[in-house]
Structures are given as C-alpha cells and as structure tokens.
Amino acid sequence: MINKEQLLDFERLGFTNPDDLLIFGTNKEADKSLNMMLNIPEVTITRLILAAGLIRIEGIGTRNYSLLKKAGVNTIPALPREDLNNLYRKLNDINRSNGQEYKVPRVT
C-alpha cells in the first residue's frame, strides 16, 4: 500500500499506530490534507484508515488483519457479512498454503 519512505513520513507527522490515523479522521478533508502532506493518493489514505479500524478490533491486530485481507475482508463492514465457519476455514487454508503453523482463533 505504501512504501518505507511514506511510512517514515507518517511517523514524522506523529502517526505511530492505527489509533492515531483514526483520531485524525475519516472524511474527505482529512484525506485531502494527508494527501497534500504525504503525496499519497486519497484512495490509499482511505484504505489505510479503514484497515486501521479493523486492526484495532480486539483479537485482530496486524497478524490477523493480513489473513483477513488475503481472504477478501479488509474493512469492518465486510466482516459481519462473512459466515464465521467459512471464514475460519478460509483463514486456516491461507495459513496452510503459506506454510504457516499459526492456527486462527475460533470465535465462540
């Protein structure tokens, strides 16, 4: 999504974690402002903000976000649309296909 230089620019502006990005806002003016400061397309900024919302949900974090993204779930609104059993299988299949031994926690 963004390169290392852009990530350093985010940090230079005080964005050190997903919460910082969410506090800044998720509106067109905030996106335009970040676009001007960082020279990152507004659509990419919107995607980063949506990802930040999903990452900060307890139990997801960056590790499970990466899996969810590979399974096609990259926003909070997309999550409840998924059948939990199918999503669980999909995430574990992705892990196995990547040679990972990490087992996705089951939702009860």
Backbone as JSON Lines, residues from 0, in Angstrom:
{"i":0,"aa":"M","n":[0.8,-1.19,0.0],"ca":[0.0,0.0,0.0],"c":[0.85,1.27,0.0]}
{"i":1,"aa":"I","n":[1.79,1.35,0.96],"ca":[2.69,2.49,0.99],"c":[4.12,1.98,1.14]}
{"i":2,"aa":"N","n":[5.07,2.78,0.71],"ca":[6.46,2.36,0.8],"c":[7.08,2.81,2.12]}
{"i":3,"aa":"K","n":[8.33,2.39,2.36],"ca":[9.0,2.7,3.63],"c":[9.17,4.2,3.84]}
{"i":4,"aa":"E","n":[9.47,4.91,2.77],"ca":[9.64,6.37,2.88],"c":[8.34,7.04,3.32]}
{"i":5,"aa":"Q","n":[7.23,6.6,2.75],"ca":[5.93,7.16,3.13],"c":[5.59,6.8,4.57]}
{"i":6,"aa":"L","n":[5.96,5.59,4.99],"ca":[5.73,5.19,6.37],"c":[6.51,6.09,7.33]}
{"i":7,"aa":"L","n":[7.75,6.4,6.97],"ca":[8.54,7.32,7.79],"c":[7.91,8.7,7.84]}
{"i":8,"aa":"D","n":[7.33,9.13,6.72],"ca":[6.63,10.42,6.69],"c":[5.44,10.41,7.65]}
{"i":9,"aa":"F","n":[4.7,9.3,7.69],"ca":[3.59,9.17,8.63],"c":[4.1,9.33,10.06]}
{"i":10,"aa":"E","n":[5.19,8.63,10.37],"ca":[5.76,8.7,11.72],"c":[6.24,10.1,12.05]}
{"i":11,"aa":"R","n":[6.83,10.77,11.07],"ca":[7.31,12.13,11.27],"c":[6.16,13.07,11.62]}
{"i":12,"aa":"L","n":[4.99,12.81,11.07],"ca":[3.81,13.63,11.35],"c":[3.09,13.21,12.64]}
{"i":13,"aa":"G","n":[3.6,12.17,13.32],"ca":[3.01,11.76,14.59],"c":[2.08,10.57,14.52]}
{"i":14,"aa":"F","n":[1.96,9.95,13.35],"ca":[1.11,8.76,13.22],"c":[1.97,7.53,13.51]}
{"i":15,"aa":"T","n":[1.83,6.98,14.72],"ca":[2.68,5.85,15.09],"c":[1.91,4.55,15.25]}
{"i":16,"aa":"N","n":[0.59,4.62,15.22],"ca":[-0.22,3.41,15.35],"c":[-1.59,3.64,14.7]}
{"i":17,"aa":"P","n":[-2.38,2.58,14.53],"ca":[-3.68,2.73,13.86],"c":[-4.6,3.74,14.54]}
{"i":18,"aa":"D","n":[-4.54,3.84,15.88],"ca":[-5.41,4.79,16.57],"c":[-5.15,6.23,16.15]}
{"i":19,"aa":"D","n":[-3.86,6.57,15.94],"ca":[-3.52,7.92,15.51],"c":[-4.21,8.27,14.2]}
{"i":20,"aa":"L","n":[-4.25,7.32,13.3],"ca":[-4.87,7.55,12.0],"c":[-6.38,7.72,12.15]}
{"i":21,"aa":"L","n":[-6.98,6.92,13.03],"ca":[-8.42,7.01,13.24],"c":[-8.82,8.32,13.93]}
{"i":22,"aa":"I","n":[-7.98,8.78,14.85],"ca":[-8.25,10.04,15.55],"c":[-8.23,11.2,14.55]}
{"i":23,"aa":"F","n":[-7.32,11.14,13.58],"ca":[-7.2,12.2,12.58],"c":[-8.5,12.37,11.82]}
{"i":24,"aa":"G","n":[-9.15,11.25,11.54],"ca":[-10.45,11.35,10.89],"c":[-10.56,10.54,9.62]}
{"i":25,"aa":"T","n":[-11.79,10.33,9.24],"ca":[-12.08,9.56,8.03],"c":[-13.04,10.34,7.15]}
{"i":26,"aa":"N","n":[-12.68,11.57,6.87],"ca":[-13.53,12.38,5.99],"c":[-12.69,12.9,4.83]}
{"i":27,"aa":"K","n":[-13.36,13.42,3.86],"ca":[-12.69,13.89,2.64],"c":[-11.64,14.96,2.95]}
{"i":28,"aa":"E","n":[-11.93,15.86,3.86],"ca":[-10.97,16.92,4.18],"c":[-9.7,16.35,4.81]}
{"i":29,"aa":"A","n":[-9.87,15.38,5.7],"ca":[-8.7,14.75,6.33],"c":[-7.88,14.0,5.28]}
{"i":30,"aa":"D","n":[-8.58,13.29,4.39],"ca":[-7.89,12.56,3.33],"c":[-7.11,13.51,2.43]}
{"i":31,"aa":"K","n":[-7.73,14.64,2.07],"ca":[-7.06,15.63,1.22],"c":[-5.84,16.22,1.93]}
{"i":32,"aa":"S","n":[-6.0,16.48,3.21],"ca":[-4.92,17.05,4.0],"c":[-3.72,16.09,4.04]}
{"i":33,"aa":"L","n":[-3.99,14.82,4.32],"ca":[-2.91,13.82,4.32],"c":[-2.32,13.65,2.93]}
{"i":34,"aa":"N","n":[-3.16,13.71,1.93],"ca":[-2.69,13.6,0.55],"c":[-1.69,14.71,0.24]}
{"i":35,"aa":"M","n":[-1.99,15.93,0.67],"ca":[-1.09,17.06,0.42],"c":[0.2,16.94,1.23]}
{"i":36,"aa":"M","n":[0.1,16.47,2.49],"ca":[1.29,16.37,3.34],"c":[2.21,15.22,2.93]}
{"i":37,"aa":"L","n":[1.61,14.14,2.45],"ca":[2.38,12.91,2.22],"c":[2.51,12.51,0.75]}
{"i":38,"aa":"N","n":[1.75,13.17,-0.11],"ca":[1.74,12.83,-1.53],"c":[1.36,11.35,-1.75]}
{"i":39,"aa":"I","n":[0.33,10.94,-1.02],"ca":[-0.24,9.6,-1.17],"c":[-1.66,9.8,-1.67]}
{"i":40,"aa":"P","n":[-2.09,9.03,-2.66],"ca":[-3.45,9.2,-3.19],"c":[-4.51,9.08,-2.09]}
{"i":41,"aa":"E","n":[-5.57,9.89,-2.22],"ca":[-6.64,9.87,-1.22],"c":[-7.24,8.49,-1.06]}
{"i":42,"aa":"V","n":[-7.38,7.75,-2.15],"ca":[-7.97,6.41,-2.07],"c":[-7.1,5.49,-1.21]}
{"i":43,"aa":"T","n":[-5.79,5.65,-1.27],"ca":[-4.87,4.85,-0.45],"c":[-5.01,5.26,1.02]}
{"i":44,"aa":"I","n":[-5.16,6.54,1.26],"ca":[-5.34,7.02,2.63],"c":[-6.64,6.47,3.21]}
{"i":45,"aa":"T","n":[-7.7,6.48,2.42],"ca":[-8.98,5.92,2.87],"c":[-8.82,4.45,3.2]}
{"i":46,"aa":"R","n":[-8.13,3.7,2.35],"ca":[-7.9,2.27,2.62],"c":[-7.11,2.06,3.91]}
{"i":47,"aa":"L","n":[-6.1,2.9,4.13],"ca":[-5.31,2.79,5.36],"c":[-6.17,3.06,6.6]}
{"i":48,"aa":"I","n":[-7.04,4.04,6.51],"ca":[-7.91,4.36,7.65],"c":[-8.88,3.22,7.91]}
{"i":49,"aa":"L","n":[-9.45,2.65,6.85],"ca":[-10.35,1.51,7.01],"c":[-9.61,0.3,7.6]}
{"i":50,"aa":"A","n":[-8.38,0.08,7.15],"ca":[-7.57,-1.01,7.69],"c":[-7.27,-0.77,9.17]}
{"i":51,"aa":"A","n":[-6.99,0.48,9.53],"ca":[-6.69,0.81,10.92],"c":[-7.87,0.47,11.82]}
{"i":52,"aa":"G","n":[-9.08,0.72,11.34],"ca":[-10.27,0.39,12.12],"c":[-10.38,-1.1,12.39]}
{"i":53,"aa":"L","n":[-10.07,-1.9,11.4],"ca":[-10.15,-3.36,11.55],"c":[-9.02,-3.88,12.43]}
{"i":54,"aa":"I","n":[-7.83,-3.33,12.28],"ca":[-6.67,-3.78,13.05],"c":[-6.87,-3.56,14.54]}
{"i":55,"aa":"R","n":[-7.52,-2.49,14.9],"ca":[-7.63,-2.18,16.33],"c":[-8.73,-2.95,17.04]}
{"i":56,"aa":"I","n":[-9.52,-3.73,16.33],"ca":[-10.51,-4.59,16.98],"c":[-9.77,-5.66,17.78]}
{"i":57,"aa":"E","n":[-10.18,-5.82,19.02],"ca":[-9.52,-6.79,19.9],"c":[-9.5,-8.18,19.25]}
{"i":58,"aa":"G","n":[-8.31,-8.77,19.21],"ca":[-8.15,-10.1,18.66],"c":[-7.76,-10.12,17.19]}
{"i":59,"aa":"I","n":[-7.81,-8.98,16.52],"ca":[-7.42,-8.97,15.1],"c":[-5.97,-8.56,14.99]}
{"i":60,"aa":"G","n":[-5.63,-7.33,15.29],"ca":[-4.25,-6.9,15.19],"c":[-3.72,-7.04,13.77]}
{"i":61,"aa":"T","n":[-2.43,-6.83,13.6],"ca":[-1.85,-6.84,12.25],"c":[-1.75,-8.26,11.69]}
{"i":62,"aa":"R","n":[-1.47,-9.24,12.53],"ca":[-1.32,-10.61,12.04],"c":[-2.63,-11.12,11.42]}
{"i":63,"aa":"N","n":[-3.71,-11.01,12.18],"ca":[-4.98,-11.49,11.66],"c":[-5.54,-10.59,10.58]}
{"i":64,"aa":"Y","n":[-5.19,-9.3,10.6],"ca":[-5.61,-8.41,9.52],"c":[-5.03,-8.88,8.18]}
{"i":65,"aa":"S","n":[-3.76,-9.26,8.19],"ca":[-3.13,-9.75,6.96],"c":[-3.87,-10.96,6.42]}
{"i":66,"aa":"L","n":[-4.25,-11.86,7.3],"ca":[-5.02,-13.04,6.88],"c":[-6.39,-12.64,6.35]}
{"i":67,"aa":"L","n":[-7.07,-11.77,7.07],"ca":[-8.39,-11.32,6.64],"c":[-8.32,-10.66,5.27]}
{"i":68,"aa":"K","n":[-7.31,-9.84,5.07],"ca":[-7.15,-9.16,3.78],"c":[-6.98,-10.17,2.66]}
{"i":69,"aa":"K","n":[-6.17,-11.2,2.9],"ca":[-5.98,-12.24,1.88],"c":[-7.28,-12.99,1.6]}
{"i":70,"aa":"A","n":[-8.16,-13.04,2.61],"ca":[-9.46,-13.7,2.45],"c":[-10.52,-12.77,1.87]}
{"i":71,"aa":"G","n":[-10.12,-11.52,1.6],"ca":[-11.05,-10.57,0.99],"c":[-11.82,-9.71,1.95]}
{"i":72,"aa":"V","n":[-11.43,-9.74,3.23],"ca":[-12.11,-8.93,4.24],"c":[-11.14,-7.83,4.68]}
{"i":73,"aa":"N","n":[-11.35,-6.59,4.21],"ca":[-10.41,-5.54,4.59],"c":[-11.07,-4.31,5.19]}
{"i":74,"aa":"T","n":[-12.33,-4.44,5.59],"ca":[-12.99,-3.34,6.29],"c":[-13.9,-3.92,7.37]}
{"i":75,"aa":"I","n":[-14.25,-3.08,8.34],"ca":[-15.16,-3.52,9.39],"c":[-16.52,-3.93,8.82]}
{"i":76,"aa":"P","n":[-17.12,-3.15,7.9],"ca":[-18.42,-3.56,7.36],"c":[-18.4,-4.91,6.63]}
{"i":77,"aa":"A","n":[-17.24,-5.28,6.08],"ca":[-17.16,-6.56,5.36],"c":[-17.14,-7.76,6.32]}
{"i":78,"aa":"L","n":[-16.71,-7.54,7.53],"ca":[-16.55,-8.64,8.48],"c":[-17.87,-9.34,8.83]}
{"i":79,"aa":"P","n":[-18.92,-8.62,9.22],"ca":[-20.16,-9.32,9.58],"c":[-20.87,-9.98,8.4]}
{"i":80,"aa":"R","n":[-20.49,-9.65,7.19],"ca":[-21.1,-10.28,6.01],"c":[-20.59,-11.7,5.8]}
{"i":81,"aa":"E","n":[-19.49,-12.03,6.45],"ca":[-18.88,-13.35,6.28],"c":[-19.52,-14.38,7.2]}
{"i":82,"aa":"D","n":[-19.7,-15.58,6.68],"ca":[-20.1,-16.7,7.51],"c":[-18.88,-17.1,8.34]}
{"i":83,"aa":"L","n":[-19.01,-17.11,9.67],"ca":[-17.86,-17.34,10.54],"c":[-17.17,-18.68,10.29]}
{"i":84,"aa":"N","n":[-17.94,-19.74,10.07],"ca":[-17.32,-21.04,9.82],"c":[-16.53,-21.06,8.52]}
{"i":85,"aa":"N","n":[-17.11,-20.47,7.47],"ca":[-16.4,-20.41,6.19],"c":[-15.16,-19.54,6.3]}
{"i":86,"aa":"L","n":[-15.27,-18.41,7.0],"ca":[-14.13,-17.52,7.16],"c":[-13.02,-18.21,7.95]}
{"i":87,"aa":"Y","n":[-13.38,-18.93,9.0],"ca":[-12.41,-19.67,9.81],"c":[-11.65,-20.68,8.93]}
{"i":88,"aa":"R","n":[-12.4,-21.43,8.12],"ca":[-11.75,-22.4,7.21],"c":[-10.85,-21.7,6.2]}
{"i":89,"aa":"K","n":[-11.35,-20.61,5.63],"ca":[-10.59,-19.86,4.64],"c":[-9.26,-19.35,5.22]}
{"i":90,"aa":"L","n":[-9.33,-18.78,6.42],"ca":[-8.13,-18.24,7.06],"c":[-7.11,-19.33,7.37]}
{"i":91,"aa":"N","n":[-7.58,-20.46,7.85],"ca":[-6.66,-21.57,8.13],"c":[-6.1,-22.16,6.83]}
{"i":92,"aa":"D","n":[-6.91,-22.2,5.77],"ca":[-6.4,-22.66,4.47],"c":[-5.3,-21.74,3.96]}
{"i":93,"aa":"I","n":[-5.5,-20.45,4.11],"ca":[-4.49,-19.48,3.68],"c":[-3.2,-19.71,4.46]}
{"i":94,"aa":"N","n":[-3.32,-19.9,5.75],"ca":[-2.14,-20.18,6.57],"c":[-1.42,-21.43,6.1]}
{"i":95,"aa":"R","n":[-2.17,-22.49,5.89],"ca":[-1.55,-23.76,5.45],"c":[-0.87,-23.6,4.09]}
{"i":96,"aa":"S","n":[-1.53,-22.89,3.18],"ca":[-0.94,-22.72,1.85],"c":[0.33,-21.88,1.88]}
{"i":97,"aa":"N","n":[0.47,-21.06,2.93],"ca":[1.68,-20.25,3.09],"c":[2.7,-20.93,4.0]}
{"i":98,"aa":"G","n":[2.42,-22.17,4.41],"ca":[3.34,-22.91,5.26],"c":[3.38,-22.41,6.7]}
{"i":99,"aa":"Q","n":[2.33,-21.72,7.11],"ca":[2.27,-21.19,8.48],"c":[1.63,-22.21,9.41]}
{"i":100,"aa":"E","n":[2.14,-22.29,10.62],"ca":[1.55,-23.2,11.6],"c":[0.61,-22.49,12.55]}
{"i":101,"aa":"Y","n":[0.52,-21.17,12.44],"ca":[-0.36,-20.39,13.31],"c":[-1.79,-20.78,13.02]}
{"i":102,"aa":"K","n":[-2.53,-21.17,14.06],"ca":[-3.93,-21.53,13.9],"c":[-4.79,-20.34,14.33]}
{"i":103,"aa":"V","n":[-5.71,-20.0,13.48],"ca":[-6.6,-18.86,13.72],"c":[-7.49,-19.18,14.91]}
{"i":104,"aa":"P","n":[-7.64,-18.24,15.85],"ca":[-8.52,-18.48,16.99],"c":[-9.97,-18.62,16.54]}
{"i":105,"aa":"R","n":[-10.67,-19.54,17.14],"ca":[-12.08,-19.76,16.79],"c":[-12.95,-18.79,17.59]}
{"i":106,"aa":"V","n":[-13.93,-18.23,16.91],"ca":[-14.88,-17.34,17.58],"c":[-15.99,-18.2,18.19]}
{"i":107,"aa":"T","n":[-16.33,-17.91,19.43],"ca":[-17.39,-18.7,20.07],"c":[-18.62,-17.89,20.33]}
